[in-house]
Amino acid sequence: MDVFFFVPLVILIGFVLPLWLILDYVSKWRSRRMLTTEDQQILTELWRSAQQFEDRIETLERIVLSDAQYRKKDDHSKP
């Protein structure tokens, strides 16, 4: 009688439980790897903010460049 309980127990502990744990952790890892809808919204908002900052920086660079060119022309006209 003991063999009838021992063999299935060894199979369960040796093969089924480790496989079950591995597959469980893999499925949890895959689900965590994807972004949630809240994360996607935050990422989209950050992307928009970055684009706005980029536009502002480009505008400031144009203003500074045109001001520098104006000052350069003004300096050459002075004796």
VOGU-912708 format. One record per residue (C-alpha): residue number from 1; x, y, z; residue in three letters; chain. Coordinates in nm, 2 decimals, decimal comma. Layout:
<recs>
<rec nr="NUM" xx="X" yy="Y" zz="Z" rest="Ala" kette="A"/>
...
</recs>
This chain:
<recs>
<rec nr="1" xx="0,00" yy="0,00" zz="0,00" rest="Met" kette="A"/>
<rec nr="2" xx="0,28" yy="0,24" zz="0,08" rest="Asp" kette="A"/>
<rec nr="3" xx="0,41" yy="0,21" zz="-0,28" rest="Val" kette="A"/>
<rec nr="4" xx="0,08" yy="0,33" zz="-0,42" rest="Phe" kette="A"/>
<rec nr="5" xx="0,10" yy="0,65" zz="-0,22" rest="Phe" kette="A"/>
<rec nr="6" xx="0,48" yy="0,70" zz="-0,26" rest="Phe" kette="A"/>
<rec nr="7" xx="0,51" yy="0,68" zz="-0,64" rest="Val" kette="A"/>
<rec nr="8" xx="0,23" yy="0,94" zz="-0,71" rest="Pro" kette="A"/>
<rec nr="9" xx="0,37" yy="1,16" zz="-0,44" rest="Leu" kette="A"/>
<rec nr="10" xx="0,72" yy="1,15" zz="-0,59" rest="Val" kette="A"/>
<rec nr="11" xx="0,58" yy="1,23" zz="-0,93" rest="Ile" kette="A"/>
<rec nr="12" xx="0,37" yy="1,51" zz="-0,79" rest="Leu" kette="A"/>
<rec nr="13" xx="0,66" yy="1,67" zz="-0,60" rest="Ile" kette="A"/>
<rec nr="14" xx="0,93" yy="1,59" zz="-0,85" rest="Gly" kette="A"/>
<rec nr="15" xx="0,76" yy="1,69" zz="-1,18" rest="Phe" kette="A"/>
<rec nr="16" xx="0,41" yy="1,85" zz="-1,15" rest="Val" kette="A"/>
<rec nr="17" xx="0,47" yy="2,11" zz="-0,87" rest="Leu" kette="A"/>
<rec nr="18" xx="0,80" yy="2,25" zz="-1,02" rest="Pro" kette="A"/>
<rec nr="19" xx="0,64" yy="2,27" zz="-1,37" rest="Leu" kette="A"/>
<rec nr="20" xx="0,33" yy="2,44" zz="-1,22" rest="Trp" kette="A"/>
<rec nr="21" xx="0,55" yy="2,69" zz="-1,03" rest="Leu" kette="A"/>
<rec nr="22" xx="0,76" yy="2,77" zz="-1,34" rest="Ile" kette="A"/>
<rec nr="23" xx="0,46" yy="2,82" zz="-1,57" rest="Leu" kette="A"/>
<rec nr="24" xx="0,28" yy="3,03" zz="-1,30" rest="Asp" kette="A"/>
<rec nr="25" xx="0,58" yy="3,27" zz="-1,27" rest="Tyr" kette="A"/>
<rec nr="26" xx="0,62" yy="3,29" zz="-1,65" rest="Val" kette="A"/>
<rec nr="27" xx="0,26" yy="3,39" zz="-1,69" rest="Ser" kette="A"/>
<rec nr="28" xx="0,29" yy="3,65" zz="-1,41" rest="Lys" kette="A"/>
<rec nr="29" xx="0,61" yy="3,78" zz="-1,56" rest="Trp" kette="A"/>
<rec nr="30" xx="0,44" yy="3,82" zz="-1,90" rest="Arg" kette="A"/>
<rec nr="31" xx="0,14" yy="4,00" zz="-1,76" rest="Ser" kette="A"/>
<rec nr="32" xx="0,36" yy="4,24" zz="-1,57" rest="Arg" kette="A"/>
<rec nr="33" xx="0,57" yy="4,31" zz="-1,87" rest="Arg" kette="A"/>
<rec nr="34" xx="0,28" yy="4,48" zz="-2,05" rest="Met" kette="A"/>
<rec nr="35" xx="0,18" yy="4,83" zz="-1,97" rest="Leu" kette="A"/>
<rec nr="36" xx="-0,14" yy="4,90" zz="-1,80" rest="Thr" kette="A"/>
<rec nr="37" xx="-0,39" yy="5,15" zz="-1,94" rest="Thr" kette="A"/>
<rec nr="38" xx="-0,29" yy="5,40" zz="-1,67" rest="Glu" kette="A"/>
<rec nr="39" xx="0,08" yy="5,36" zz="-1,76" rest="Asp" kette="A"/>
<rec nr="40" xx="0,00" yy="5,41" zz="-2,13" rest="Gln" kette="A"/>
<rec nr="41" xx="-0,19" yy="5,73" zz="-2,05" rest="Gln" kette="A"/>
<rec nr="42" xx="0,09" yy="5,86" zz="-1,84" rest="Ile" kette="A"/>
<rec nr="43" xx="0,34" yy="5,77" zz="-2,12" rest="Leu" kette="A"/>
<rec nr="44" xx="0,13" yy="5,95" zz="-2,38" rest="Thr" kette="A"/>
<rec nr="45" xx="0,10" yy="6,25" zz="-2,16" rest="Glu" kette="A"/>
<rec nr="46" xx="0,48" yy="6,26" zz="-2,10" rest="Leu" kette="A"/>
<rec nr="47" xx="0,53" yy="6,22" zz="-2,48" rest="Trp" kette="A"/>
<rec nr="48" xx="0,31" yy="6,52" zz="-2,55" rest="Arg" kette="A"/>
<rec nr="49" xx="0,49" yy="6,73" zz="-2,28" rest="Ser" kette="A"/>
<rec nr="50" xx="0,83" yy="6,64" zz="-2,43" rest="Ala" kette="A"/>
<rec nr="51" xx="0,70" yy="6,75" zz="-2,78" rest="Gln" kette="A"/>
<rec nr="52" xx="0,58" yy="7,08" zz="-2,64" rest="Gln" kette="A"/>
<rec nr="53" xx="0,92" yy="7,13" zz="-2,46" rest="Phe" kette="A"/>
<rec nr="54" xx="1,10" yy="7,05" zz="-2,79" rest="Glu" kette="A"/>
<rec nr="55" xx="0,89" yy="7,31" zz="-2,98" rest="Asp" kette="A"/>
<rec nr="56" xx="0,95" yy="7,57" zz="-2,71" rest="Arg" kette="A"/>
<rec nr="57" xx="1,33" yy="7,51" zz="-2,71" rest="Ile" kette="A"/>
<rec nr="58" xx="1,34" yy="7,54" zz="-3,09" rest="Glu" kette="A"/>
<rec nr="59" xx="1,15" yy="7,86" zz="-3,07" rest="Thr" kette="A"/>
<rec nr="60" xx="1,39" yy="8,00" zz="-2,81" rest="Leu" kette="A"/>
<rec nr="61" xx="1,68" yy="7,89" zz="-3,02" rest="Glu" kette="A"/>
<rec nr="62" xx="1,54" yy="8,08" zz="-3,32" rest="Arg" kette="A"/>
<rec nr="63" xx="1,48" yy="8,39" zz="-3,11" rest="Ile" kette="A"/>
<rec nr="64" xx="1,83" yy="8,38" zz="-2,96" rest="Val" kette="A"/>
<rec nr="65" xx="1,99" yy="8,32" zz="-3,30" rest="Leu" kette="A"/>
<rec nr="66" xx="1,80" yy="8,61" zz="-3,47" rest="Ser" kette="A"/>
<rec nr="67" xx="1,89" yy="8,84" zz="-3,17" rest="Asp" kette="A"/>
<rec nr="68" xx="2,25" yy="8,74" zz="-3,20" rest="Ala" kette="A"/>
<rec nr="69" xx="2,26" yy="8,81" zz="-3,57" rest="Gln" kette="A"/>
<rec nr="70" xx="2,09" yy="9,15" zz="-3,51" rest="Tyr" kette="A"/>
<rec nr="71" xx="2,35" yy="9,24" zz="-3,25" rest="Arg" kette="A"/>
<rec nr="72" xx="2,63" yy="9,13" zz="-3,48" rest="Lys" kette="A"/>
<rec nr="73" xx="2,50" yy="9,36" zz="-3,76" rest="Lys" kette="A"/>
<rec nr="74" xx="2,45" yy="9,64" zz="-3,51" rest="Asp" kette="A"/>
<rec nr="75" xx="2,81" yy="9,60" zz="-3,38" rest="Asp" kette="A"/>
<rec nr="76" xx="2,96" yy="9,62" zz="-3,73" rest="His" kette="A"/>
<rec nr="77" xx="2,78" yy="9,94" zz="-3,80" rest="Ser" kette="A"/>
<rec nr="78" xx="2,93" yy="10,12" zz="-3,50" rest="Lys" kette="A"/>
<rec nr="79" xx="3,27" yy="10,29" zz="-3,55" rest="Pro" kette="A"/>
</recs>
